[in-house]
Amino acid sequence: MLMSTRMIIPTENDRLLRSTPVCLWAFSGNPSGVKLSSANRNGVSWSRIGWLSGLCLRSCLKIQCKGGKWRFPAVKTQNVEGVNISFEEEEKAQKRRKFAAEETLDLLEWPRLCAAVAEFAGTASAKELCHALTLPSTREESLALLDETTAALELDNLLAGVLDFGALRTPVIKTGIDRASKGAVCTGMELVALATLLQFVLTLRRGIATAIQDNGERLDILLPIARLVEPMIIPQDVPKAIWSKVEEDGTVKDTASSRLRLARIQARTIEQRLQDLLNRIMREQSGASAAQEVVDVDGRLCLIVPANKSDNIPGLLFQRGSGATAYLEPSAAVSLNNKLSEARAEVQNAEYEVLLEITRKIVPHLYDIQIILDIIVRLDVISARGKYSSNIGSSRPIFCTSIDTLRHHEKTDAETLHEISQQGDLLLNLRKARHPLLVEQHFQALKRAKSKFSSASKVLNRMKGRPGTSASMLQSAESAFAESEAELKEVEAKVPVPIDVQVSSGTRVVAITGPNTGGKTAAIKTIGLAALMAKAGLYVVARDPIQIPWFDAVFADIGDEQSLSQSLSTFSGHLMRIKRIKSESTGASLVLLDEVGAGTDPTEGATLGMAMLESFAQGGAGGSLLTFATTHHGELKTLKYNDTRFENASVEFDEVRLVPTYKLLWGIPGRSNAINIARRLGLPNEILAEAETLYGAESAEVNEVIMKLEEAKLNFDQGLEESESLFLEIKKLHSRLLSTAEALHDYVDELQLEKRDKLASIAASARSRLSAIARTKGPKVAASVLDDIEASTNLQSLKWEERSSSATKTSQPPDVAELKVGQSVYLPKLGRNVKVVEVNGKNVTVLSGKMQLKVKLKELQ
């Protein structure tokens, strides 16, 4: 085992190592340890160590130092401890060789999916990280990533645009931090990028705080992001210092310092004088020898003059232009150009002084700014995962594991086992799952088709509205419009076909059969990508709820592989890949095998395939938690009937249209369609009859049974879809009913408020009237008028009671068990609705406006 290593790689220009010992220590299977070599720069040699199988030395390659140059001898093999190894060939093989898990990522096109996620990142740093999304090594880490994605989606819904990182220039920020940490001065653009970052973080923090304050019930969902931004210490004086002295384009403001202001005034004054002088010289010239333009050449203002007339103006010839012209600095302008150079140098010094001052203010906060940058980049990655998941119409997966697997392979407490058992008897449940890359491809094609249709529609409308448009042009526009419309409809109809995958907890291997190009490979790729997406914290393109195990790794053998360098056939290439898979897989892995046992004699291939699948079903090292295998071998279908760990599935084939439907039929093995297809294509009857005789009556009966099973499954699926549609309609109607009931309740409340307002208005009017009558006609007359008012008021009250009686006559005190904090109830003694703040037995605290009251339960309605 390697205990310690110290290695210094010398270079030709490395003076430090001329007398420094160059050592490499290694401890291998030899328990005593061996010091292989120690030599100084002026010595003879030093050694490089490699390892073979982690137990013994791979190589010991001596490097000579002669004449101050390190020379690597052209040694290809060397015997070390009896092991003959080719160093160069071994190193090349190591570079070529990939681990099976890494190879699987390429086979499933994981890098392409990561690139699609990266498109939703705002910063360059986050895009780079998204191109290689993290695949955690534990279930807990994946759950944390999913929680972050959920939080980002929730925050974006609550505060649209708060997670827009597009204005942040992370490479410029990194350069500025690096420059300041080394004692150099930041440029204006680097300071602006830093200020933009800090300002963005301040806005983000305020937005998150507002979202949590206004949506307290969503705190648990938003918590992962709230915790992520919590450690950020924002130096608020830094952005103020930058914006006070630097413009948004990175230039230093004139007001940044008095020295800079005066230097720029002087430079502009000298430059104007110089411009006036050169303009006067140009005016004095006439004819073909006239100067043509004033240009800046290396900081000095010059004239462009004809090359053959450059001697007509005294001065310094800087350089030839295009051949016909030359750059000339007139003698009269030399002095002013010198002064202008000095003035510009003074401006640069003054600007440097300002930038230095700001940089010094930043230096104490560099550690905090680096932490802020790292958090923001991570948050951008999280946001990209959320936006991508939302864009492709995906749902959050639930990690589930077989109860038996947990009992036998993990130390799981009883509470966790009970929680997982409540999820049902399914190990994997993907309903209406789609291949994410096919969905993205469809979206892109749909976008292009809509754009083409929109352009054609605009052109046609413009043609129709333009007077004098010829019939041929109009016909051409109409033709283009009809073509784009047809193309749009065609693209809209080509939606990726969803599949249903439902694996029971006791299943370990699923054999998928069916015709070529029927969607078998796409199905297992969809499953593999779903597992990787869930593991990486992405939502899965399937209908909610999604149950999927957390796999420690995903392995795939998909496609034809031939190793020409090793002279391997397609069959051998598959075997080598499966060998690598078995060396890395465990009882918690997902294995995807495409056309297992293909490429060789059908009988041998079938038996080898059966043995392979049975070995993966065993679990443990070299096994799997779940294996999906596509095959054409009918023998693999029979495994289900002898072993409960096996299940069958097949891809549906439309015999009427003679095309696959790409739908996955669960629990039904694939059947042969060759004879039926031949009959529909019109092959002679005598050939078909002979084929059926050779095929056998028993095989034909099996096919007939499978066909009936397919029909039954199709009818069941149609009934299920109809039930789901009805259920959704019922939910909509129920929602509308609740909305109507709430609206009715609000209407009754409005009636009661209107009644109280009317009565209050009548009472106020009566009091005013009585006061006036009492002052002018005396108390007796006022009393008589009061009787009339009371009668009128009672009549009005009676009318209002009749209008709202249907809603109020059944009002009863609420049940204490149904009363909830925040609920709106009616308090008759106030004549208004109040909110419940606290329920304590039969005593209730309510809120009316800003006033809290304690009332009895029986007083409420």
Secondary structure, 3 states (H helix, E strand, C coil): CCCCCCCCCCCCCCCHHHCCCEEEEECCCCCCCEEEEEECCCCCCCCCEEEECCCEEEEECCCEEECCEEECCCCCEEEECCEEEEHHHHHHHHHHCCCHHHHHHHHCCHHHHHHHHHCCCCCHHHHHHHCCCCCCCCHHHHHHHHHHHHHHHHHHHHCCCCCCCCCCCHHHHHHHHHHHHCCCCCCHHHHHHHHHHHHHHHHHHHHHHHHHHHCHHHHHHHHHHHHHHCCCCCCCHHHHHHHCCECCCCCECHHHCHHHHHHHHHHHHHHHHHHHHHHHHHHHCCHHHCCCEEEEECCEEEEEEEHHHHHHCCEEEEEECCCCEEEEEEHHHHHHHHHHHHHHHHHHHHHHHHHHHHHHHHHHHHHHHHHHHHHHHHHHHHHHHHHHHHHCCCECEEECCCHHHHHHHCCCCHHHHHHHHCCCCEEEEEEEECCHHHHHHHHHHHHHHHHHHHHHHHHHHHHHHCCCCCHHHHHHHHHHHHHHHHHHHHHHHCCCCCEEEEEECCCCEEEEECCCCCCHHHHHHHHHHHHHHHHCCCCECCEEEEEECCCCCEEEECCCCCCHHHCCCHHHHHHHHHHHHHHHCCCCCEEEECCCCCCCCHHHHHHHHHHHHHHHHCCCCCCCCEEEEEECCHHHHHHHHCCCCEEEEEEEEECCCCEEEEEEEECCCCCCCHHHHHHHCCCCHHHHHHHHHHHCHHHHHHHHHHHHHHHHHHHHHHHHHHHHHHHHHHHHHHHHHHHHHHHHHHHHHHHHHHHHHHHHHHHHHHHHHHHHHHHHCCHHHHHHHHHHHHHHHHHHHHHHHHHHHHHHCCCCCCCCCCCCCCCEEEECCCCEEEEEEEEECCEEEEEECCEEEEEEHHHCC
